[in-house]
């Protein structure tokens, strides 16, 4: 059996020590520099090559063709018909994603952007599906 004086001295010692844990969620957490968080999508850079879809180990990403395509540019006589740049969307299934960033690292146009956003928990699974346009 421990002596009460020894327990009391231990309590007093720990009252004035710096805490070993952070104060999260009461104080905002700051992730480390290379923290792997949620992926964002820049549709203006995407060329629809689907490399990100192929390299994703969790099959958490889809790159469908946007249903609202931009109009084709006007053709000038004597020149070949200009090709309209296709527009793509991105659907991320954050419930499946393992945050390896393989998709962002393999994107040749850097259309997938890495973020440090980590507060993604949700009780509704439908909220874990992000449709970027």
Chimera marker file (.cmm) of the C-alpha trace (Angstrom):
<marker_set name="trace">
<marker id="1" x="0.000" y="0.000" z="0.000" r="1" g="1" b="0" radius="0.5"/>
<marker id="2" x="1.307" y="3.451" z="-0.996" r="1" g="1" b="0" radius="0.5"/>
<marker id="3" x="1.710" y="6.215" z="1.528" r="1" g="1" b="0" radius="0.5"/>
<marker id="4" x="-0.688" y="9.185" z="1.133" r="1" g="1" b="0" radius="0.5"/>
<marker id="5" x="2.190" y="11.673" z="1.351" r="1" g="1" b="0" radius="0.5"/>
<marker id="6" x="3.914" y="10.079" z="-1.630" r="1" g="1" b="0" radius="0.5"/>
<marker id="7" x="0.736" y="10.199" z="-3.735" r="1" g="1" b="0" radius="0.5"/>
<marker id="8" x="0.165" y="13.844" z="-2.746" r="1" g="1" b="0" radius="0.5"/>
<marker id="9" x="3.695" y="14.826" z="-3.755" r="1" g="1" b="0" radius="0.5"/>
<marker id="10" x="3.211" y="13.082" z="-7.116" r="1" g="1" b="0" radius="0.5"/>
<marker id="11" x="-0.039" y="15.008" z="-7.710" r="1" g="1" b="0" radius="0.5"/>
<marker id="12" x="1.610" y="18.337" z="-6.866" r="1" g="1" b="0" radius="0.5"/>
<marker id="13" x="4.532" y="17.559" z="-9.211" r="1" g="1" b="0" radius="0.5"/>
<marker id="14" x="2.180" y="16.893" z="-12.157" r="1" g="1" b="0" radius="0.5"/>
<marker id="15" x="0.063" y="19.989" z="-11.537" r="1" g="1" b="0" radius="0.5"/>
<marker id="16" x="2.924" y="22.243" z="-12.616" r="1" g="1" b="0" radius="0.5"/>
<marker id="17" x="4.265" y="20.109" z="-15.488" r="1" g="1" b="0" radius="0.5"/>
<marker id="18" x="3.522" y="20.939" z="-19.105" r="1" g="1" b="0" radius="0.5"/>
<marker id="19" x="0.845" y="18.555" z="-20.462" r="1" g="1" b="0" radius="0.5"/>
<marker id="20" x="2.106" y="15.697" z="-22.620" r="1" g="1" b="0" radius="0.5"/>
<marker id="21" x="-0.909" y="15.929" z="-24.953" r="1" g="1" b="0" radius="0.5"/>
<marker id="22" x="-2.350" y="18.768" z="-27.038" r="1" g="1" b="0" radius="0.5"/>
<marker id="23" x="-5.495" y="20.671" z="-26.141" r="1" g="1" b="0" radius="0.5"/>
<marker id="24" x="-7.299" y="19.577" z="-29.323" r="1" g="1" b="0" radius="0.5"/>
<marker id="25" x="-10.263" y="20.147" z="-30.040" r="1" g="1" b="0" radius="0.5"/>
<marker id="26" x="-10.285" y="23.180" z="-27.713" r="1" g="1" b="0" radius="0.5"/>
<marker id="27" x="-7.189" y="24.624" z="-29.357" r="1" g="1" b="0" radius="0.5"/>
<marker id="28" x="-6.694" y="24.262" z="-33.116" r="1" g="1" b="0" radius="0.5"/>
<marker id="29" x="-4.277" y="21.582" z="-34.217" r="1" g="1" b="0" radius="0.5"/>
<marker id="30" x="-1.514" y="22.444" z="-36.659" r="1" g="1" b="0" radius="0.5"/>
<marker id="31" x="-0.481" y="19.495" z="-38.816" r="1" g="1" b="0" radius="0.5"/>
<marker id="32" x="3.157" y="18.901" z="-39.641" r="1" g="1" b="0" radius="0.5"/>
<marker id="33" x="4.571" y="20.197" z="-42.938" r="1" g="1" b="0" radius="0.5"/>
<marker id="34" x="4.155" y="16.962" z="-44.941" r="1" g="1" b="0" radius="0.5"/>
<marker id="35" x="0.861" y="15.872" z="-43.368" r="1" g="1" b="0" radius="0.5"/>
<marker id="36" x="-1.320" y="14.009" z="-45.852" r="1" g="1" b="0" radius="0.5"/>
<marker id="37" x="-4.847" y="15.364" z="-45.758" r="1" g="1" b="0" radius="0.5"/>
<marker id="38" x="-7.791" y="15.648" z="-48.102" r="1" g="1" b="0" radius="0.5"/>
<marker id="39" x="-7.218" y="16.028" z="-51.864" r="1" g="1" b="0" radius="0.5"/>
<marker id="40" x="-8.668" y="18.994" z="-53.792" r="1" g="1" b="0" radius="0.5"/>
<marker id="41" x="-9.311" y="19.106" z="-57.530" r="1" g="1" b="0" radius="0.5"/>
<marker id="42" x="-8.638" y="21.828" z="-60.125" r="1" g="1" b="0" radius="0.5"/>
<marker id="43" x="-10.847" y="21.024" z="-63.114" r="1" g="1" b="0" radius="0.5"/>
<marker id="44" x="-9.179" y="23.633" z="-65.334" r="1" g="1" b="0" radius="0.5"/>
<marker id="45" x="-5.932" y="21.593" z="-65.294" r="1" g="1" b="0" radius="0.5"/>
<marker id="46" x="-7.424" y="18.091" z="-65.695" r="1" g="1" b="0" radius="0.5"/>
<marker id="47" x="-6.927" y="16.441" z="-69.101" r="1" g="1" b="0" radius="0.5"/>
<marker id="48" x="-8.892" y="13.278" z="-68.274" r="1" g="1" b="0" radius="0.5"/>
<marker id="49" x="-5.964" y="10.867" z="-68.565" r="1" g="1" b="0" radius="0.5"/>
<marker id="50" x="-7.334" y="8.718" z="-65.683" r="1" g="1" b="0" radius="0.5"/>
<marker id="51" x="-3.835" y="7.970" z="-64.311" r="1" g="1" b="0" radius="0.5"/>
<marker id="52" x="-5.032" y="8.945" z="-60.830" r="1" g="1" b="0" radius="0.5"/>
<marker id="53" x="-7.886" y="6.440" z="-61.057" r="1" g="1" b="0" radius="0.5"/>
<marker id="54" x="-5.548" y="3.636" z="-62.114" r="1" g="1" b="0" radius="0.5"/>
<marker id="55" x="-2.951" y="4.223" z="-59.374" r="1" g="1" b="0" radius="0.5"/>
<marker id="56" x="-5.411" y="4.635" z="-56.482" r="1" g="1" b="0" radius="0.5"/>
<marker id="57" x="-5.049" y="1.513" z="-54.281" r="1" g="1" b="0" radius="0.5"/>
<marker id="58" x="-8.430" y="2.107" z="-52.609" r="1" g="1" b="0" radius="0.5"/>
<marker id="59" x="-10.381" y="2.916" z="-55.805" r="1" g="1" b="0" radius="0.5"/>
<marker id="60" x="-11.526" y="6.114" z="-54.097" r="1" g="1" b="0" radius="0.5"/>
<marker id="61" x="-11.443" y="8.447" z="-57.100" r="1" g="1" b="0" radius="0.5"/>
<marker id="62" x="-13.492" y="8.833" z="-60.280" r="1" g="1" b="0" radius="0.5"/>
<marker id="63" x="-12.895" y="11.302" z="-63.113" r="1" g="1" b="0" radius="0.5"/>
<marker id="64" x="-16.118" y="11.519" z="-65.164" r="1" g="1" b="0" radius="0.5"/>
<marker id="65" x="-16.685" y="13.824" z="-68.097" r="1" g="1" b="0" radius="0.5"/>
<marker id="66" x="-18.543" y="16.968" z="-67.012" r="1" g="1" b="0" radius="0.5"/>
<marker id="67" x="-22.084" y="16.968" z="-68.473" r="1" g="1" b="0" radius="0.5"/>
<marker id="68" x="-21.804" y="20.730" z="-69.140" r="1" g="1" b="0" radius="0.5"/>
<marker id="69" x="-19.049" y="20.981" z="-71.743" r="1" g="1" b="0" radius="0.5"/>
<marker id="70" x="-17.800" y="24.375" z="-72.951" r="1" g="1" b="0" radius="0.5"/>
<marker id="71" x="-18.881" y="25.364" z="-76.488" r="1" g="1" b="0" radius="0.5"/>
<marker id="72" x="-16.484" y="24.672" z="-79.318" r="1" g="1" b="0" radius="0.5"/>
<marker id="73" x="-14.503" y="27.717" z="-80.483" r="1" g="1" b="0" radius="0.5"/>
<marker id="74" x="-15.528" y="29.267" z="-83.797" r="1" g="1" b="0" radius="0.5"/>
<marker id="75" x="-13.736" y="27.925" z="-86.852" r="1" g="1" b="0" radius="0.5"/>
<marker id="76" x="-11.718" y="30.345" z="-88.965" r="1" g="1" b="0" radius="0.5"/>
<marker id="77" x="-11.784" y="29.742" z="-92.735" r="1" g="1" b="0" radius="0.5"/>
<marker id="78" x="-8.655" y="28.163" z="-94.136" r="1" g="1" b="0" radius="0.5"/>
<marker id="79" x="-7.528" y="26.762" z="-90.766" r="1" g="1" b="0" radius="0.5"/>
<marker id="80" x="-8.218" y="23.391" z="-89.167" r="1" g="1" b="0" radius="0.5"/>
<marker id="81" x="-11.175" y="23.154" z="-86.842" r="1" g="1" b="0" radius="0.5"/>
<marker id="82" x="-10.176" y="24.086" z="-83.273" r="1" g="1" b="0" radius="0.5"/>
<marker id="83" x="-10.673" y="21.383" z="-80.691" r="1" g="1" b="0" radius="0.5"/>
<marker id="84" x="-12.622" y="22.317" z="-77.588" r="1" g="1" b="0" radius="0.5"/>
<marker id="85" x="-10.927" y="21.388" z="-74.318" r="1" g="1" b="0" radius="0.5"/>
<marker id="86" x="-13.057" y="18.827" z="-72.538" r="1" g="1" b="0" radius="0.5"/>
<marker id="87" x="-14.026" y="19.527" z="-68.954" r="1" g="1" b="0" radius="0.5"/>
<marker id="88" x="-13.811" y="16.830" z="-66.263" r="1" g="1" b="0" radius="0.5"/>
<marker id="89" x="-15.222" y="16.450" z="-62.762" r="1" g="1" b="0" radius="0.5"/>
<marker id="90" x="-13.745" y="14.551" z="-59.841" r="1" g="1" b="0" radius="0.5"/>
<marker id="91" x="-15.598" y="12.362" z="-57.366" r="1" g="1" b="0" radius="0.5"/>
<marker id="92" x="-13.629" y="11.486" z="-54.218" r="1" g="1" b="0" radius="0.5"/>
<marker id="93" x="-14.889" y="8.771" z="-51.896" r="1" g="1" b="0" radius="0.5"/>
<marker id="94" x="-13.217" y="9.994" z="-48.693" r="1" g="1" b="0" radius="0.5"/>
<marker id="95" x="-14.513" y="6.984" z="-46.757" r="1" g="1" b="0" radius="0.5"/>
<marker id="96" x="-12.386" y="4.722" z="-48.968" r="1" g="1" b="0" radius="0.5"/>
<marker id="97" x="-9.348" y="6.990" z="-49.363" r="1" g="1" b="0" radius="0.5"/>
<marker id="98" x="-6.212" y="5.939" z="-47.452" r="1" g="1" b="0" radius="0.5"/>
<marker id="99" x="-4.571" y="9.381" z="-48.008" r="1" g="1" b="0" radius="0.5"/>
<marker id="100" x="-1.484" y="7.985" z="-49.690" r="1" g="1" b="0" radius="0.5"/>
<marker id="101" x="-1.517" y="10.896" z="-52.198" r="1" g="1" b="0" radius="0.5"/>
<marker id="102" x="-0.573" y="8.495" z="-54.970" r="1" g="1" b="0" radius="0.5"/>
<marker id="103" x="-3.164" y="10.170" z="-57.206" r="1" g="1" b="0" radius="0.5"/>
<marker id="104" x="-1.751" y="13.679" z="-56.668" r="1" g="1" b="0" radius="0.5"/>
<marker id="105" x="1.835" y="12.526" z="-57.096" r="1" g="1" b="0" radius="0.5"/>
<marker id="106" x="1.094" y="10.776" z="-60.394" r="1" g="1" b="0" radius="0.5"/>
<marker id="107" x="-1.044" y="13.533" z="-61.976" r="1" g="1" b="0" radius="0.5"/>
<marker id="108" x="0.948" y="14.951" z="-64.934" r="1" g="1" b="0" radius="0.5"/>
<marker id="109" x="-0.883" y="18.311" z="-64.821" r="1" g="1" b="0" radius="0.5"/>
<marker id="110" x="-1.117" y="18.731" z="-61.013" r="1" g="1" b="0" radius="0.5"/>
<marker id="111" x="-4.919" y="18.826" z="-61.198" r="1" g="1" b="0" radius="0.5"/>
<marker id="112" x="-5.114" y="17.081" z="-57.826" r="1" g="1" b="0" radius="0.5"/>
<marker id="113" x="-3.965" y="19.378" z="-55.055" r="1" g="1" b="0" radius="0.5"/>
<marker id="114" x="-2.826" y="18.175" z="-51.653" r="1" g="1" b="0" radius="0.5"/>
<marker id="115" x="-4.201" y="19.881" z="-48.542" r="1" g="1" b="0" radius="0.5"/>
<marker id="116" x="-3.704" y="19.580" z="-44.821" r="1" g="1" b="0" radius="0.5"/>
<marker id="117" x="-7.439" y="19.364" z="-44.084" r="1" g="1" b="0" radius="0.5"/>
<marker id="118" x="-7.925" y="16.482" z="-41.661" r="1" g="1" b="0" radius="0.5"/>
<marker id="119" x="-11.255" y="17.139" z="-39.941" r="1" g="1" b="0" radius="0.5"/>
<marker id="120" x="-13.305" y="14.907" z="-42.232" r="1" g="1" b="0" radius="0.5"/>
<marker id="121" x="-15.210" y="12.670" z="-39.799" r="1" g="1" b="0" radius="0.5"/>
<marker id="122" x="-18.929" y="12.466" z="-40.418" r="1" g="1" b="0" radius="0.5"/>
<marker id="123" x="-21.749" y="10.203" z="-39.288" r="1" g="1" b="0" radius="0.5"/>
<marker id="124" x="-23.483" y="10.389" z="-42.679" r="1" g="1" b="0" radius="0.5"/>
<marker id="125" x="-21.559" y="8.319" z="-45.229" r="1" g="1" b="0" radius="0.5"/>
<marker id="126" x="-23.050" y="10.376" z="-48.078" r="1" g="1" b="0" radius="0.5"/>
<marker id="127" x="-21.123" y="13.406" z="-46.776" r="1" g="1" b="0" radius="0.5"/>
<marker id="128" x="-17.849" y="11.511" z="-47.370" r="1" g="1" b="0" radius="0.5"/>
<marker id="129" x="-18.461" y="11.599" z="-51.134" r="1" g="1" b="0" radius="0.5"/>
<marker id="130" x="-17.131" y="14.862" z="-52.556" r="1" g="1" b="0" radius="0.5"/>
<marker id="131" x="-18.048" y="15.919" z="-56.084" r="1" g="1" b="0" radius="0.5"/>
<marker id="132" x="-15.635" y="18.541" z="-57.359" r="1" g="1" b="0" radius="0.5"/>
<marker id="133" x="-16.683" y="20.429" z="-60.484" r="1" g="1" b="0" radius="0.5"/>
<link id1="1" id2="2" r="1" g="1" b="0" radius="0.2"/>
<link id1="2" id2="3" r="1" g="1" b="0" radius="0.2"/>
<link id1="3" id2="4" r="1" g="1" b="0" radius="0.2"/>
<link id1="4" id2="5" r="1" g="1" b="0" radius="0.2"/>
<link id1="5" id2="6" r="1" g="1" b="0" radius="0.2"/>
<link id1="6" id2="7" r="1" g="1" b="0" radius="0.2"/>
<link id1="7" id2="8" r="1" g="1" b="0" radius="0.2"/>
<link id1="8" id2="9" r="1" g="1" b="0" radius="0.2"/>
<link id1="9" id2="10" r="1" g="1" b="0" radius="0.2"/>
<link id1="10" id2="11" r="1" g="1" b="0" radius="0.2"/>
<link id1="11" id2="12" r="1" g="1" b="0" radius="0.2"/>
<link id1="12" id2="13" r="1" g="1" b="0" radius="0.2"/>
<link id1="13" id2="14" r="1" g="1" b="0" radius="0.2"/>
<link id1="14" id2="15" r="1" g="1" b="0" radius="0.2"/>
<link id1="15" id2="16" r="1" g="1" b="0" radius="0.2"/>
<link id1="16" id2="17" r="1" g="1" b="0" radius="0.2"/>
<link id1="17" id2="18" r="1" g="1" b="0" radius="0.2"/>
<link id1="18" id2="19" r="1" g="1" b="0" radius="0.2"/>
<link id1="19" id2="20" r="1" g="1" b="0" radius="0.2"/>
<link id1="20" id2="21" r="1" g="1" b="0" radius="0.2"/>
<link id1="21" id2="22" r="1" g="1" b="0" radius="0.2"/>
<link id1="22" id2="23" r="1" g="1" b="0" radius="0.2"/>
<link id1="23" id2="24" r="1" g="1" b="0" radius="0.2"/>
<link id1="24" id2="25" r="1" g="1" b="0" radius="0.2"/>
<link id1="25" id2="26" r="1" g="1" b="0" radius="0.2"/>
<link id1="26" id2="27" r="1" g="1" b="0" radius="0.2"/>
<link id1="27" id2="28" r="1" g="1" b="0" radius="0.2"/>
<link id1="28" id2="29" r="1" g="1" b="0" radius="0.2"/>
<link id1="29" id2="30" r="1" g="1" b="0" radius="0.2"/>
<link id1="30" id2="31" r="1" g="1" b="0" radius="0.2"/>
<link id1="31" id2="32" r="1" g="1" b="0" radius="0.2"/>
<link id1="32" id2="33" r="1" g="1" b="0" radius="0.2"/>
<link id1="33" id2="34" r="1" g="1" b="0" radius="0.2"/>
<link id1="34" id2="35" r="1" g="1" b="0" radius="0.2"/>
<link id1="35" id2="36" r="1" g="1" b="0" radius="0.2"/>
<link id1="36" id2="37" r="1" g="1" b="0" radius="0.2"/>
<link id1="37" id2="38" r="1" g="1" b="0" radius="0.2"/>
<link id1="38" id2="39" r="1" g="1" b="0" radius="0.2"/>
<link id1="39" id2="40" r="1" g="1" b="0" radius="0.2"/>
<link id1="40" id2="41" r="1" g="1" b="0" radius="0.2"/>
<link id1="41" id2="42" r="1" g="1" b="0" radius="0.2"/>
<link id1="42" id2="43" r="1" g="1" b="0" radius="0.2"/>
<link id1="43" id2="44" r="1" g="1" b="0" radius="0.2"/>
<link id1="44" id2="45" r="1" g="1" b="0" radius="0.2"/>
<link id1="45" id2="46" r="1" g="1" b="0" radius="0.2"/>
<link id1="46" id2="47" r="1" g="1" b="0" radius="0.2"/>
<link id1="47" id2="48" r="1" g="1" b="0" radius="0.2"/>
<link id1="48" id2="49" r="1" g="1" b="0" radius="0.2"/>
<link id1="49" id2="50" r="1" g="1" b="0" radius="0.2"/>
<link id1="50" id2="51" r="1" g="1" b="0" radius="0.2"/>
<link id1="51" id2="52" r="1" g="1" b="0" radius="0.2"/>
<link id1="52" id2="53" r="1" g="1" b="0" radius="0.2"/>
<link id1="53" id2="54" r="1" g="1" b="0" radius="0.2"/>
<link id1="54" id2="55" r="1" g="1" b="0" radius="0.2"/>
<link id1="55" id2="56" r="1" g="1" b="0" radius="0.2"/>
<link id1="56" id2="57" r="1" g="1" b="0" radius="0.2"/>
<link id1="57" id2="58" r="1" g="1" b="0" radius="0.2"/>
<link id1="58" id2="59" r="1" g="1" b="0" radius="0.2"/>
<link id1="59" id2="60" r="1" g="1" b="0" radius="0.2"/>
<link id1="60" id2="61" r="1" g="1" b="0" radius="0.2"/>
<link id1="61" id2="62" r="1" g="1" b="0" radius="0.2"/>
<link id1="62" id2="63" r="1" g="1" b="0" radius="0.2"/>
<link id1="63" id2="64" r="1" g="1" b="0" radius="0.2"/>
<link id1="64" id2="65" r="1" g="1" b="0" radius="0.2"/>
<link id1="65" id2="66" r="1" g="1" b="0" radius="0.2"/>
<link id1="66" id2="67" r="1" g="1" b="0" radius="0.2"/>
<link id1="67" id2="68" r="1" g="1" b="0" radius="0.2"/>
<link id1="68" id2="69" r="1" g="1" b="0" radius="0.2"/>
<link id1="69" id2="70" r="1" g="1" b="0" radius="0.2"/>
<link id1="70" id2="71" r="1" g="1" b="0" radius="0.2"/>
<link id1="71" id2="72" r="1" g="1" b="0" radius="0.2"/>
<link id1="72" id2="73" r="1" g="1" b="0" radius="0.2"/>
<link id1="73" id2="74" r="1" g="1" b="0" radius="0.2"/>
<link id1="74" id2="75" r="1" g="1" b="0" radius="0.2"/>
<link id1="75" id2="76" r="1" g="1" b="0" radius="0.2"/>
<link id1="76" id2="77" r="1" g="1" b="0" radius="0.2"/>
<link id1="77" id2="78" r="1" g="1" b="0" radius="0.2"/>
<link id1="78" id2="79" r="1" g="1" b="0" radius="0.2"/>
<link id1="79" id2="80" r="1" g="1" b="0" radius="0.2"/>
<link id1="80" id2="81" r="1" g="1" b="0" radius="0.2"/>
<link id1="81" id2="82" r="1" g="1" b="0" radius="0.2"/>
<link id1="82" id2="83" r="1" g="1" b="0" radius="0.2"/>
<link id1="83" id2="84" r="1" g="1" b="0" radius="0.2"/>
<link id1="84" id2="85" r="1" g="1" b="0" radius="0.2"/>
<link id1="85" id2="86" r="1" g="1" b="0" radius="0.2"/>
<link id1="86" id2="87" r="1" g="1" b="0" radius="0.2"/>
<link id1="87" id2="88" r="1" g="1" b="0" radius="0.2"/>
<link id1="88" id2="89" r="1" g="1" b="0" radius="0.2"/>
<link id1="89" id2="90" r="1" g="1" b="0" radius="0.2"/>
<link id1="90" id2="91" r="1" g="1" b="0" radius="0.2"/>
<link id1="91" id2="92" r="1" g="1" b="0" radius="0.2"/>
<link id1="92" id2="93" r="1" g="1" b="0" radius="0.2"/>
<link id1="93" id2="94" r="1" g="1" b="0" radius="0.2"/>
<link id1="94" id2="95" r="1" g="1" b="0" radius="0.2"/>
<link id1="95" id2="96" r="1" g="1" b="0" radius="0.2"/>
<link id1="96" id2="97" r="1" g="1" b="0" radius="0.2"/>
<link id1="97" id2="98" r="1" g="1" b="0" radius="0.2"/>
<link id1="98" id2="99" r="1" g="1" b="0" radius="0.2"/>
<link id1="99" id2="100" r="1" g="1" b="0" radius="0.2"/>
<link id1="100" id2="101" r="1" g="1" b="0" radius="0.2"/>
<link id1="101" id2="102" r="1" g="1" b="0" radius="0.2"/>
<link id1="102" id2="103" r="1" g="1" b="0" radius="0.2"/>
<link id1="103" id2="104" r="1" g="1" b="0" radius="0.2"/>
<link id1="104" id2="105" r="1" g="1" b="0" radius="0.2"/>
<link id1="105" id2="106" r="1" g="1" b="0" radius="0.2"/>
<link id1="106" id2="107" r="1" g="1" b="0" radius="0.2"/>
<link id1="107" id2="108" r="1" g="1" b="0" radius="0.2"/>
<link id1="108" id2="109" r="1" g="1" b="0" radius="0.2"/>
<link id1="109" id2="110" r="1" g="1" b="0" radius="0.2"/>
<link id1="110" id2="111" r="1" g="1" b="0" radius="0.2"/>
<link id1="111" id2="112" r="1" g="1" b="0" radius="0.2"/>
<link id1="112" id2="113" r="1" g="1" b="0" radius="0.2"/>
<link id1="113" id2="114" r="1" g="1" b="0" radius="0.2"/>
<link id1="114" id2="115" r="1" g="1" b="0" radius="0.2"/>
<link id1="115" id2="116" r="1" g="1" b="0" radius="0.2"/>
<link id1="116" id2="117" r="1" g="1" b="0" radius="0.2"/>
<link id1="117" id2="118" r="1" g="1" b="0" radius="0.2"/>
<link id1="118" id2="119" r="1" g="1" b="0" radius="0.2"/>
<link id1="119" id2="120" r="1" g="1" b="0" radius="0.2"/>
<link id1="120" id2="121" r="1" g="1" b="0" radius="0.2"/>
<link id1="121" id2="122" r="1" g="1" b="0" radius="0.2"/>
<link id1="122" id2="123" r="1" g="1" b="0" radius="0.2"/>
<link id1="123" id2="124" r="1" g="1" b="0" radius="0.2"/>
<link id1="124" id2="125" r="1" g="1" b="0" radius="0.2"/>
<link id1="125" id2="126" r="1" g="1" b="0" radius="0.2"/>
<link id1="126" id2="127" r="1" g="1" b="0" radius="0.2"/>
<link id1="127" id2="128" r="1" g="1" b="0" radius="0.2"/>
<link id1="128" id2="129" r="1" g="1" b="0" radius="0.2"/>
<link id1="129" id2="130" r="1" g="1" b="0" radius="0.2"/>
<link id1="130" id2="131" r="1" g="1" b="0" radius="0.2"/>
<link id1="131" id2="132" r="1" g="1" b="0" radius="0.2"/>
<link id1="132" id2="133" r="1" g="1" b="0" radius="0.2"/>
</marker_set>
